């Protein structure tokens, strides 16, 4: 979400921090070790038809998820979804989630009161 095209991180971070359900986690030493272990076990990014930078970015996300005891990853990235599923994460493609229906806006124009006419 934070790397989505056009995402305004300065607006997104405070929203996430204000919600108890979200936790922002740093890529620290534990994640780096987990990343290294994942990187050794994975097929080459070239075999997956992926570029090196997105491949490493996906593994970074998965490493952070693993050390943070995350059970479900929400993403719209096909490569991340496939890689996370292969590592036994539950994955939800958030692009496929139902959107909140937009309610029809009611008219704010009120008929003139009879006594004013």
Secondary structure, 3 states (H helix, E strand, C coil): CCCCCCCCHHHHHHHHHCCCCCCCCCCCHHHHHHHHHHHHHCCCCCCCCCCHHHHHHHHHHHHHHHHCCCCEEEECCHHHHHHHHHCCCEEEEHHHCCCCCCCCCCCCCCCCCCCCC
